[in-house]
Amino acid sequence: MGKSLYKKVFEKHAVRELAGGQTQLFMGLHLIHEVTSPQAFAMLRERGLSVPYPERTFATCDHIIPTHNQLRPFQDDLAEQMLVELERNCQQHSIRYLSPQKGEQGVVHVVGPELGLTQPGMTVCCGDSHTSTHGAFGAIAFGIGTSQVRDVLATQTIAMGKLKVRRIEINGRLRPGVYAKDVALFIINKLGVQGGVGYAYEYAGDVFDNFSMDERMTVCNMSIEGGARCGYVNPDETTYEYLRGRQFAPKDAQWEEAVQFWNSIRSDADADYDDVVRWNASEIEPMVTWGITPGQSTPIGSAIPFASEFPADERSVVEEAFGYMDFEPGSPMAGKKIDVAFIGSCTNGRFSDFEEVAKALQRNPDKVAEHVRALVVPGSQTVRQRLVEAGYDKVFEQAGFEFREAGCSMCLAMNPDKLVGRQLCASSSNRNFKGRQGSPKGRTLLMSPLMVAAAALRGKVADAREVFKA
């Protein structure tokens, strides 16, 4: 019986079996940011420890950085302190800091891939749950807690158990107007937010084979929202073309050696899986969340379901969602009035995400509805520069969007970009938890970037296929 990519990569990075049954796993790439690393570095200092492999750790600032005015010192004292601490720790331990001054800053799961740091066959970790993004390259990537950040800094290893592997196959062609975000929300809707607990997800089939790297990253990013520890796509020519020539990718003779290795760690044709699920791409429609978990979603043309349609053990959370969102079961998703529209985040903050929206806006003379505040926040300085060079910043501004600097922005709202009161936000981010976007009472609807743009123009949830007719 053959092996899956997950099993191959796990075994190649296993250092030893630990007494408790876990494996000490070597980490090839460690990414850090300003939120979860300060305490980890403090723990190192308390123990008099250093960072033995600083070349394997890279740092950026993303969660707390303002996207409107980035002049130092930041107006938020706590944000300034966190960034000062990150800069100090990087300097003390000789860690490469991807700084705004060098034009390398951005959301950690955007800048890592665009620099070529993330490569097939790697183990990748970061003190951020959406590290699963990097699995798009055929890497085993997962988020870790602060104490584990300390462990990786001190030993370049982590203790963890081996996961089961579920293969998710989606074959056929997606309908026009259906995007990677819709695929991710569809999977979570079908399998549930706890369905992936204990699993790594392997994404396969026509849809993922035909996806760009940006699209693969979007789906892998949201693996964690379905309960999976990580998600990945087997590397192929699409992967290699993306990596070719990037700053940290192998060069010259090393490139050919790397491709041979990358091909070798692909899942075998006769690989053994713990579970396999299959869908046809034609089943998927543009999706919108209506509740307080990413699994509480529905196609744009459908109504919000009734609690009776869910298993008994899920109905209390469904009723809680109805009360918090102030939505009536049985009412249509289309037409729900929004207050804010946000396009960005580590899920949908890459160049192609914005380009798709900008091209649609160029075909549509409408402007952002008067009562809507609409933000466009690039995932990195590089993405922002590319948008400016293409003239898309002007397209967004002329349509009534605020075109911002790079950062996490309103995804987690650990910066000035926050919802106010009971505002309802159409968002291309990854979580619609209570209070996620900065207001304890704020409400979030997850959807694709083009669906967010459609909602911004109409001032209410709308089908982008109708708003942006080609």
LUMKOLSE-735146 format. One line per field, with one value per residue (C-alpha): residue number from 1; residue in three letters; x, y, z. Coordinates in Angstrom, 1 decimal. Layout:
BEGIN
i <- (NUM;...) .
aa <- (ALA;...) .
X <- (X;...) .
Y <- (Y;...) .
Z <- (Z;...) .
***
This chain:
BEGIN
i <- (1;2;3;4;5;6;7;8;9;10;11;12;13;14;15;16;17;18;19;20;21;22;23;24;25;26;27;28;29;30;31;32;33;34;35;36;37;38;39;40;41;42;43;44;45;46;47;48;49;50;51;52;53;54;55;56;57;58;59;60;61;62;63;64;65;66;67;68;69;70;71;72;73;74;75;76;77;78;79;80;81;82;83;84;85;86;87;88;89;90;91;92;93;94;95;96;97;98;99;100;101;102;103;104;105;106;107;108;109;110;111;112;113;114;115;116;117;118;119;120;121;122;123;124;125;126;127;128;129;130;131;132;133;134;135;136;137;138;139;140;141;142;143;144;145;146;147;148;149;150;151;152;153;154;155;156;157;158;159;160;161;162;163;164;165;166;167;168;169;170;171;172;173;174;175;176;177;178;179;180;181;182;183;184;185;186;187;188;189;190;191;192;193;194;195;196;197;198;199;200;201;202;203;204;205;206;207;208;209;210;211;212;213;214;215;216;217;218;219;220;221;222;223;224;225;226;227;228;229;230;231;232;233;234;235;236;237;238;239;240;241;242;243;244;245;246;247;248;249;250;251;252;253;254;255;256;257;258;259;260;261;262;263;264;265;266;267;268;269;270;271;272;273;274;275;276;277;278;279;280;281;282;283;284;285;286;287;288;289;290;291;292;293;294;295;296;297;298;299;300;301;302;303;304;305;306;307;308;309;310;311;312;313;314;315;316;317;318;319;320;321;322;323;324;325;326;327;328;329;330;331;332;333;334;335;336;337;338;339;340;341;342;343;344;345;346;347;348;349;350;351;352;353;354;355;356;357;358;359;360;361;362;363;364;365;366;367;368;369;370;371;372;373;374;375;376;377;378;379;380;381;382;383;384;385;386;387;388;389;390;391;392;393;394;395;396;397;398;399;400;401;402;403;404;405;406;407;408;409;410;411;412;413;414;415;416;417;418;419;420;421;422;423;424;425;426;427;428;429;430;431;432;433;434;435;436;437;438;439;440;441;442;443;444;445;446;447;448;449;450;451;452;453;454;455;456;457;458;459;460;461;462;463;464;465;466;467;468;469;470) .
aa <- (MET;GLY;LYS;SER;LEU;TYR;LYS;LYS;VAL;PHE;GLU;LYS;HIS;ALA;VAL;ARG;GLU;LEU;ALA;GLY;GLY;GLN;THR;GLN;LEU;PHE;MET;GLY;LEU;HIS;LEU;ILE;HIS;GLU;VAL;THR;SER;PRO;GLN;ALA;PHE;ALA;MET;LEU;ARG;GLU;ARG;GLY;LEU;SER;VAL;PRO;TYR;PRO;GLU;ARG;THR;PHE;ALA;THR;CYS;ASP;HIS;ILE;ILE;PRO;THR;HIS;ASN;GLN;LEU;ARG;PRO;PHE;GLN;ASP;ASP;LEU;ALA;GLU;GLN;MET;LEU;VAL;GLU;LEU;GLU;ARG;ASN;CYS;GLN;GLN;HIS;SER;ILE;ARG;TYR;LEU;SER;PRO;GLN;LYS;GLY;GLU;GLN;GLY;VAL;VAL;HIS;VAL;VAL;GLY;PRO;GLU;LEU;GLY;LEU;THR;GLN;PRO;GLY;MET;THR;VAL;CYS;CYS;GLY;ASP;SER;HIS;THR;SER;THR;HIS;GLY;ALA;PHE;GLY;ALA;ILE;ALA;PHE;GLY;ILE;GLY;THR;SER;GLN;VAL;ARG;ASP;VAL;LEU;ALA;THR;GLN;THR;ILE;ALA;MET;GLY;LYS;LEU;LYS;VAL;ARG;ARG;ILE;GLU;ILE;ASN;GLY;ARG;LEU;ARG;PRO;GLY;VAL;TYR;ALA;LYS;ASP;VAL;ALA;LEU;PHE;ILE;ILE;ASN;LYS;LEU;GLY;VAL;GLN;GLY;GLY;VAL;GLY;TYR;ALA;TYR;GLU;TYR;ALA;GLY;ASP;VAL;PHE;ASP;ASN;PHE;SER;MET;ASP;GLU;ARG;MET;THR;VAL;CYS;ASN;MET;SER;ILE;GLU;GLY;GLY;ALA;ARG;CYS;GLY;TYR;VAL;ASN;PRO;ASP;GLU;THR;THR;TYR;GLU;TYR;LEU;ARG;GLY;ARG;GLN;PHE;ALA;PRO;LYS;ASP;ALA;GLN;TRP;GLU;GLU;ALA;VAL;GLN;PHE;TRP;ASN;SER;ILE;ARG;SER;ASP;ALA;ASP;ALA;ASP;TYR;ASP;ASP;VAL;VAL;ARG;TRP;ASN;ALA;SER;GLU;ILE;GLU;PRO;MET;VAL;THR;TRP;GLY;ILE;THR;PRO;GLY;GLN;SER;THR;PRO;ILE;GLY;SER;ALA;ILE;PRO;PHE;ALA;SER;GLU;PHE;PRO;ALA;ASP;GLU;ARG;SER;VAL;VAL;GLU;GLU;ALA;PHE;GLY;TYR;MET;ASP;PHE;GLU;PRO;GLY;SER;PRO;MET;ALA;GLY;LYS;LYS;ILE;ASP;VAL;ALA;PHE;ILE;GLY;SER;CYS;THR;ASN;GLY;ARG;PHE;SER;ASP;PHE;GLU;GLU;VAL;ALA;LYS;ALA;LEU;GLN;ARG;ASN;PRO;ASP;LYS;VAL;ALA;GLU;HIS;VAL;ARG;ALA;LEU;VAL;VAL;PRO;GLY;SER;GLN;THR;VAL;ARG;GLN;ARG;LEU;VAL;GLU;ALA;GLY;TYR;ASP;LYS;VAL;PHE;GLU;GLN;ALA;GLY;PHE;GLU;PHE;ARG;GLU;ALA;GLY;CYS;SER;MET;CYS;LEU;ALA;MET;ASN;PRO;ASP;LYS;LEU;VAL;GLY;ARG;GLN;LEU;CYS;ALA;SER;SER;SER;ASN;ARG;ASN;PHE;LYS;GLY;ARG;GLN;GLY;SER;PRO;LYS;GLY;ARG;THR;LEU;LEU;MET;SER;PRO;LEU;MET;VAL;ALA;ALA;ALA;ALA;LEU;ARG;GLY;LYS;VAL;ALA;ASP;ALA;ARG;GLU;VAL;PHE;LYS;ALA) .
X <- (0.0;1.3;1.7;0.0;2.0;1.2;2.6;5.8;6.5;5.7;8.1;10.9;10.7;10.3;13.2;12.1;9.1;8.4;7.5;3.9;3.3;3.8;6.6;9.3;8.9;11.6;10.1;11.6;10.1;9.0;7.0;6.4;4.5;4.0;1.1;2.1;5.9;6.7;5.7;7.7;10.9;10.3;10.2;13.6;15.1;13.8;15.7;18.8;18.1;19.0;17.6;20.0;18.6;17.6;17.8;14.7;12.6;11.1;9.1;6.6;4.1;0.5;-2.2;-1.8;-0.3;-2.7;-3.8;-4.5;-1.6;1.5;3.8;5.8;5.1;1.7;-1.2;-2.1;0.5;0.0;0.5;3.7;5.0;4.3;6.2;9.1;9.3;9.2;12.0;14.1;13.7;14.6;17.7;18.8;18.4;19.5;16.0;15.1;12.4;10.3;9.9;7.7;10.9;12.2;8.8;8.5;5.8;2.5;0.2;2.4;0.5;0.8;4.5;5.8;4.6;5.3;9.0;9.3;9.9;7.1;8.0;6.7;7.7;8.3;7.0;5.8;4.5;3.5;1.7;-1.4;-4.2;-4.4;-0.9;-2.7;-2.6;0.9;-0.4;-1.3;2.3;2.3;3.7;2.4;1.6;-0.2;-0.7;0.8;0.4;2.7;4.5;5.0;6.5;8.9;9.8;10.4;12.6;14.6;14.8;13.4;11.1;7.6;5.9;2.7;0.8;0.3;-3.1;-5.5;-5.9;-9.1;-9.0;-11.5;-12.1;-14.1;-14.3;-15.9;-16.0;-17.1;-20.0;-19.3;-19.2;-18.1;-14.7;-12.3;-13.9;-17.2;-15.5;-14.1;-17.4;-19.2;-16.8;-17.2;-20.9;-21.0;-18.5;-19.0;-16.7;-15.7;-15.6;-11.9;-10.8;-7.9;-7.5;-5.2;-7.3;-5.9;-7.6;-7.7;-9.6;-10.2;-11.1;-7.9;-5.8;-7.1;-6.9;-4.1;-1.8;-3.8;-7.0;-5.4;-4.1;-7.7;-9.1;-6.1;-6.4;-9.9;-9.0;-8.7;-12.3;-13.5;-11.6;-8.7;-5.2;-3.9;-4.9;-2.7;-2.7;-0.1;2.6;2.5;3.7;1.4;3.3;6.7;5.8;4.7;7.9;10.3;12.5;11.2;13.7;14.1;13.3;16.1;18.2;20.0;21.1;19.4;16.1;16.2;17.1;14.3;11.7;12.8;12.3;9.0;7.7;8.7;6.6;3.4;0.8;1.1;-1.7;-2.4;-2.1;-4.1;-6.6;-8.6;-11.6;-12.5;-15.4;-16.3;-18.5;-19.2;-18.2;-21.6;-23.1;-21.4;-22.9;-21.8;-22.0;-22.7;-22.6;-25.7;-24.5;-21.6;-19.5;-18.1;-20.2;-23.5;-23.8;-26.1;-26.0;-26.9;-30.2;-31.4;-33.1;-31.7;-32.5;-34.6;-33.2;-35.2;-33.1;-30.0;-29.0;-30.3;-26.8;-26.3;-29.6;-28.6;-25.8;-28.2;-30.7;-27.8;-26.8;-30.4;-30.5;-27.1;-27.4;-31.0;-32.0;-35.2;-35.0;-36.7;-35.8;-33.7;-30.0;-30.2;-31.3;-29.8;-28.7;-25.0;-23.1;-19.5;-17.7;-14.2;-12.0;-8.6;-7.1;-4.9;-7.8;-8.5;-5.8;-3.7;-3.4;-5.7;-8.5;-8.4;-7.8;-11.0;-13.0;-11.3;-12.1;-15.7;-15.9;-14.6;-17.6;-20.1;-20.7;-22.3;-20.7;-20.5;-23.9;-24.0;-24.6;-21.7;-18.1;-16.0;-12.3;-9.8;-6.7;-3.9;-2.3;1.2;3.2;4.1;0.4;-0.4;2.4;1.2;-2.3;-1.1;1.1;-2.0;-4.1;-6.5;-6.2;-7.9;-10.6;-11.4;-11.3;-13.5;-16.0;-16.1;-13.8;-11.0;-7.7;-5.5;-2.0;-1.2;-2.2;-4.7;-7.1;-10.7;-10.3;-9.3;-9.5;-6.5;-5.9;-8.1;-10.2;-13.2;-16.9;-19.0;-22.0;-24.3;-22.9;-23.2;-20.1;-19.8;-16.3;-13.8;-12.1;-12.2;-14.2;-17.6;-17.4;-19.1;-17.2;-14.5;-14.3;-13.7;-17.2;-18.6;-22.0;-20.6;-21.9;-20.0;-21.1;-18.3;-18.3;-16.0;-14.3;-16.6;-19.7;-18.4;-18.1;-21.6;-22.9;-21.0;-22.5;-26.1;-25.9;-27.2;-26.3;-26.6;-25.7;-22.5;-23.5;-26.4;-24.6;-21.6;-23.1;-20.3) .
Y <- (0.0;3.4;6.5;9.9;13.1;13.7;10.4;10.8;14.3;13.4;10.5;12.5;15.1;12.7;13.0;10.3;8.8;10.3;8.4;9.8;8.4;11.7;12.3;14.9;16.6;18.8;22.1;23.3;26.8;28.8;32.1;34.5;37.8;40.4;38.8;35.3;35.7;38.2;35.8;33.0;35.1;36.1;32.4;31.9;34.7;33.3;30.0;31.6;30.0;31.2;30.4;27.8;28.0;31.6;31.2;29.0;31.6;34.7;37.5;40.0;42.5;42.0;41.8;45.1;47.3;50.2;50.2;53.9;55.7;53.6;56.4;55.4;55.5;54.0;55.9;52.7;52.4;48.7;48.1;50.2;48.2;44.9;46.0;47.4;44.0;42.1;44.3;43.9;40.1;39.7;41.8;40.0;36.5;37.4;36.6;38.0;40.6;41.4;45.0;47.8;49.8;47.1;46.7;43.1;43.5;41.8;39.2;36.2;33.7;36.0;37.1;33.6;32.1;35.2;35.2;31.5;30.5;27.9;24.9;21.3;18.7;21.2;21.2;24.8;26.2;29.6;30.9;31.5;29.1;29.8;28.5;25.7;28.1;26.9;23.4;24.6;24.0;20.4;21.3;20.1;23.4;24.1;26.7;26.4;28.0;30.4;27.7;25.7;28.9;28.9;25.2;25.7;28.8;26.8;23.4;23.7;20.8;20.3;17.3;16.1;13.0;11.7;12.7;10.6;11.7;12.5;12.8;15.4;15.0;17.5;16.7;18.5;22.2;25.0;27.1;30.7;33.0;30.2;30.7;29.0;30.7;29.1;25.7;26.1;27.2;24.3;21.7;23.1;23.2;19.6;18.2;20.6;22.7;19.7;17.2;17.5;17.1;14.7;14.8;16.3;17.2;16.2;18.2;16.5;16.2;18.4;21.5;21.6;20.5;23.4;26.0;28.6;28.7;31.7;29.6;26.6;28.8;30.1;26.6;25.3;28.5;27.5;23.9;24.9;26.3;22.7;21.4;19.9;20.4;21.0;20.8;20.3;19.9;17.7;19.7;19.9;22.1;24.9;24.8;24.8;27.6;29.8;29.1;29.4;32.5;33.6;35.0;32.0;29.2;26.9;28.1;26.6;23.0;23.0;23.7;20.4;18.5;20.2;19.3;15.7;15.6;17.5;15.0;12.1;13.3;13.4;11.0;7.6;6.5;3.6;5.7;4.5;7.1;7.0;8.5;9.7;12.1;13.1;15.8;17.2;20.8;21.5;21.1;24.3;27.7;31.1;30.7;33.1;32.5;33.4;32.4;32.5;29.6;29.1;26.0;28.0;28.9;28.7;29.2;32.8;31.8;29.8;30.7;30.5;27.0;26.2;24.7;21.5;20.8;20.3;17.3;17.7;18.3;21.3;23.1;25.1;26.7;27.4;29.1;31.1;32.2;33.3;35.4;37.0;37.7;38.8;36.7;34.8;31.2;30.7;34.2;34.7;35.5;37.8;41.3;41.4;45.0;45.5;48.3;47.4;45.6;44.2;42.6;41.3;38.9;35.9;34.1;36.5;39.2;38.2;40.0;37.7;38.2;42.0;41.8;39.7;42.4;45.3;43.9;43.4;47.0;48.2;46.6;48.1;51.8;51.5;52.9;51.7;52.3;55.6;53.9;51.3;51.7;49.6;48.7;47.1;45.9;44.2;41.2;42.5;45.5;43.6;42.9;46.6;47.7;45.4;46.7;50.3;49.4;47.9;51.0;49.0;51.3;54.0;51.5;50.8;54.4;55.6;52.9;54.2;51.8;52.9;51.5;50.8;49.8;46.1;44.3;42.0;44.9;44.0;40.3;40.1;43.9;44.1;47.5;50.6;48.8;47.7;47.3;49.6;48.4;46.0;46.7;43.9;43.2;41.4;40.0;37.9;36.8;33.4;33.7;34.9;34.3;36.7;39.9;38.7;42.1;44.4;45.0;42.7;42.9;43.2;40.6;39.0;37.4;35.4;35.2;35.5;38.8;39.3;38.7;41.3;43.8;43.0;43.6;46.8;48.2;47.1;47.9;44.4;40.8;40.1;37.5;38.7;36.9;39.2;42.4;41.9;40.5;40.1) .
Z <- (0.0;-0.9;1.3;1.3;1.2;4.8;5.9;3.8;5.1;8.7;8.6;6.9;9.7;12.7;15.1;17.6;19.3;22.7;25.9;25.8;22.3;20.4;17.9;18.1;14.7;13.1;11.7;8.4;8.5;11.4;10.9;13.7;14.1;16.8;18.7;19.7;19.8;22.7;25.4;23.7;23.6;27.2;28.2;26.4;28.3;31.6;30.8;29.3;26.0;22.5;19.0;17.5;13.9;13.3;9.6;9.7;11.4;9.6;11.2;10.1;11.6;10.5;13.2;14.9;12.1;11.1;7.5;7.3;9.0;9.6;10.8;13.9;16.8;16.3;17.9;19.8;22.6;22.9;19.2;19.3;22.3;20.5;17.4;19.3;21.1;17.9;16.4;19.5;19.6;15.9;16.3;19.5;17.9;14.3;12.9;9.5;10.0;6.9;7.7;6.2;5.6;3.2;1.5;2.6;5.3;5.0;6.4;7.5;5.3;2.2;2.5;3.2;-0.1;-2.2;-1.1;-1.9;1.7;1.7;-0.4;-1.0;1.5;4.3;7.8;8.5;11.7;13.1;16.2;14.1;13.4;9.6;9.0;7.2;4.2;3.4;2.7;-0.8;-1.7;-0.6;2.8;6.2;7.9;11.1;13.8;17.2;20.6;22.4;24.4;21.2;19.6;22.4;21.8;18.1;18.8;21.3;19.6;16.0;17.0;18.3;19.9;18.2;17.3;13.8;12.2;10.2;6.5;4.7;1.0;-0.4;-4.1;-6.1;-9.8;-12.7;-13.5;-11.2;-12.4;-13.5;-10.4;-8.0;-6.4;-4.1;-1.1;-2.1;-2.3;1.2;2.7;0.9;2.3;5.9;5.4;4.4;6.9;9.8;11.9;13.9;11.0;10.5;14.2;14.2;10.5;7.8;4.7;1.3;-1.4;-4.8;-8.1;-11.1;-9.2;-7.1;-10.0;-12.1;-9.2;-9.2;-6.2;-4.8;-5.0;-3.4;-0.5;0.0;0.5;2.6;4.7;5.9;6.7;10.3;10.2;9.4;12.4;10.5;11.8;8.3;4.7;1.6;-2.2;-3.8;-5.6;-9.4;-12.3;-11.1;-7.8;-9.4;-11.8;-8.9;-7.0;-9.9;-9.5;-6.1;-3.7;-1.4;-3.9;-5.1;-8.0;-10.9;-10.3;-6.9;-8.6;-10.5;-7.4;-5.5;-8.2;-8.1;-4.3;-4.6;-7.1;-4.8;-1.8;-3.8;-2.5;-4.2;-6.5;-4.2;-1.0;2.0;3.4;6.6;4.8;1.3;0.4;-3.1;-4.6;-8.1;-8.7;-10.2;-6.8;-5.5;-5.6;-4.3;-0.5;2.4;6.1;8.1;11.6;14.1;12.7;9.2;8.9;9.2;5.6;2.6;-1.1;-2.0;-3.7;-0.6;2.6;6.1;7.4;10.4;13.5;13.0;9.9;12.1;14.3;17.8;19.3;17.0;17.5;20.6;18.6;15.6;17.9;19.5;16.0;15.1;18.3;17.8;14.1;14.4;11.4;10.9;9.8;6.5;5.3;2.2;2.5;-0.5;0.6;4.1;4.5;5.3;6.9;6.1;3.3;3.8;1.1;2.4;5.0;4.7;3.1;0.2;0.3;-2.7;-6.1;-8.0;-5.4;-5.9;-9.7;-10.1;-8.3;-10.0;-13.5;-12.5;-11.2;-14.5;-16.2;-13.7;-13.4;-9.9;-6.8;-3.2;-1.6;0.4;3.8;3.3;4.4;2.0;2.7;0.3;2.3;0.4;2.1;1.6;0.4;-2.7;-3.5;-2.9;-5.2;-7.9;-7.6;-7.9;-10.9;-12.6;-11.8;-9.7;-6.7;-8.8;-9.9;-6.3;-5.2;-8.1;-7.1;-3.5;-1.7;0.7;-0.6;2.4;3.4;3.9;7.1;8.7;9.2;9.9;9.9;13.6;14.3;16.6;14.9;14.3;11.6;13.7;13.4;15.6;17.6;15.7;12.3;9.7;7.6;4.3;4.6;2.6;5.8;7.5;10.8;11.7;15.4;17.8;18.2;15.7;13.9;16.8;18.2;20.9;19.0;15.5;12.9;10.0;6.8;5.1;1.3;-1.7;-2.6;-5.6;-3.4;-1.0;-3.8;-5.0;-1.5;-1.2;-4.4;-3.6;0.1;0.8;0.3;-3.4;-6.0;-7.7;-10.9;-11.2;-10.1;-12.4;-15.6;-18.2) .
***
